[in-house]
Amino acid sequence: MPNNLEENNEGVKEILDKTLHRFKNNLQTQLSLMNIQSSTNRTYFDDRKVIVDRIFALTYLYDIFYRTNKEHTLPSDTFIYFQSYVLQFLQYLKSSTSEIDFELTDTSHIKADVDDLLILAYILVEINDFRMSLNDRMVLEFNHNSKKVKLKFSFDKIENHEKFPDLFEKQYKIFELLVKQLKGTFDYKQKFVRLSFPIL
Amino acid sequence: MKTNILIVEDDKIVSFEIQSILNQNGFDSDICESYKCFIKNLDIFKPELVLIDIDLNKKYEGIQIGSYLNSKSKIPFIYITGYTDLETFKRIQTTKPVAYLSKPFREVDIISNIELALYNKKSSFDDVGNQKAEEVSKYSKPIRRALEYIHTNINQEIKTDELIRVSGWSRFHFIREFGKEVSKTPYQYVLDEKMKLASSKLKNTYQTVKEIAFDIGYTSNSSFTNAFVKHSGISPSSFRKKYCR
């Protein structure tokens, strides 16, 4: 019994260390995004909303991570359910506008790493700011195969999405960095833009 | 000519930010994302300083890079990481980085640490150039070996027995000769050098007192504070308040 207790304490200590480390990295990412914004003169339609959205992306992530592991004595990895997180964050984004439609195929059994999901949420924040600057309506569609999550997005007012990067040329750096961070690829079609992320 | 700094960081957002900071401050930089890429770039880019993230690819690959630099080159390096636990401190200490930056960091943290590291590197080279001839005649070979050992291992606990071993003399002879040539006991010399380094870090960096204590080979904050007070007559935090720029 005392040995078990000791092992448990060691485990808790290790998890606290890892959580602190991850949290500091998450804060560094938030800070870096703000600094890159000013160094690249990235103008957002609504700076304040972007920062608030990123904070909520982080909050939901830790909420779900906590809930996922609540029943276990000690969590053994940093994976959470993809669908729970993405759904919660999309509903949060939708709560401030009726101009977002989304479709999410059943991914209830799929888990992804918390760090990757956070970057995915930041990508959604960028896309949503593109939408606001166009004062437009957008459709998001999530699909997946065994290894990749595919996100298709389109805007009503854009006739040819192949020109999407040119349209947002000056605002593209952060979006591009976030996609690259997830080792994602861009696919520009006339009707939509598709991003593929090997995060599963 | 601009100073070349190599950034070893697998987070694209953080590495891009560091690169922007370096460019704005007149440095040239290149980015690597792994140990393999670092080895490949070392001879091509010829950096004068390396910034290393410890947690590369979710492994401790950064420490591997630190060890490589410590054993095979004289290029100073700075760790940047979110780790602040004691075990990691102990691990990185052995690789002798010139500084340690904790995430999240600010522009001023990066630049002041880089400037300090480059300044120290330059002065040590100047010192080597100017003093080499002087030192050769000033100290005997065994004492020179002991002094070299002290400077190389200043980040660790240095025992007199180890200095005696390095000198090749007997205990009695070493201590007597050290006193004659250096005008201090070995213990006093080591303490003075450690406190000199600690004072410089307190003045010129934003490292916490605890981090500085570990950097110069103390295993506890209180033993460092006691030694510092005894040596300088003032606590490390009061010293920082008094002299911080």
Interface residues (C-beta under 8 A of the other chain):
Chain A: D17 L20 H21 R22 F23 K24 N25 L27 Q28 T29 Q30 L31 S32 L33 N35 I36 S39 T40 I174 L177 L178 K180 Q181
Chain B: D11 K12 I13 V14 F16 E17 S20 I21 Q24 D55 T81 G82 Y83 T84 D85 S102 K103 P104 F105 E107
